[in-house]
Each structure stands twice: as C-alpha cells, then as structure tokens.
C-alpha cells in the first residue's frame, strides 16, 4: 500500500493539521514510515524504532536550529 492510499497516514495528517498546523507533514510521514517498518518487531528489537525516531527528531531539530 502506498502512502497515497494509506488511510491511517491520511487520518494522522488530517488530525495534525487540525490540531497543530505548524507541525511538519514531512516529519509525520517519516515518523509514520519508521513506526510501520518496525511495527512487528519483537520487544527486544523494538529499540531500533526508538533509535530511528530519535535520529529523525535530532536531525529535524538541528535543521530548525540552523535556520
């Protein structure tokens, strides 16, 4: 299923736009992709998802701070 046809992602993006329009849709898409990629990981491997999200957020904050 592609992002264009993903109802969960569409609902997330709509809710975010309603609640906090300044929140980056690209950040949400990337976060959603990370969660989807790791959604069936075992608990002992789930740390990979948290590491990927942390790296994404760190990179996003770094970019925003440099503006």
C-alpha positions in Angstrom: 0.0 0.0 0.0 1.4 3.4 -0.9 1.3 6.5 1.2 -1.4 7.9 -1.1 -3.7 5.0 -0.2 -2.9 4.7 3.5 -5.9 5.7 5.5 -4.1 5.7 8.8 -1.5 8.1 7.5 -4.2 10.3 5.9 -6.0 10.4 9.3 -2.8 11.3 11.1 -2.0 14.1 8.7 -5.5 15.5 8.9 -5.6 15.4 12.7 -2.2 17.0 12.9 -3.3 19.8 10.5 -6.4 20.4 12.6 -4.6 20.4 16.0 -1.2 21.9 15.1 -0.9 23.2 11.5 2.7 24.2 12.1 3.8 20.6 12.6 5.7 19.3 9.6 3.8 16.9 7.5 7.2 15.5 6.2 8.2 14.8 9.8 4.9 13.0 10.4 5.4 11.0 7.2 8.9 9.9 8.1 7.9 9.1 11.7 4.9 7.0 10.4 7.2 5.2 8.0 9.6 4.3 10.8 6.8 3.0 13.0 5.3 1.0 10.1 8.8 -0.5 9.3 9.2 -1.7 12.9 5.6 -2.5 13.8 6.0 -6.2 14.1 9.4 -6.2 15.7 9.8 -8.2 18.9 10.0 -6.2 22.1 13.8 -6.8 22.4 14.3 -5.4 18.9 11.8 -2.6 19.3 14.7 -0.3 20.4 15.6 0.1 16.7 12.3 2.0 16.2 13.1 4.4 19.1 16.7 4.9 17.8 15.4 5.7 14.3 12.8 8.2 15.7 15.5 9.8 17.9 17.8 10.2 14.9 15.0 11.7 12.9 14.0 14.2 15.6 17.6 15.1 16.3 18.2 15.8 12.6 14.9 17.8 12.4 15.8 19.9 15.4 19.3 20.5 14.1 17.9 21.8 10.8 15.4 24.0 12.6 18.1 25.4 14.9 20.3 26.3 11.9 17.6 28.4 10.3 
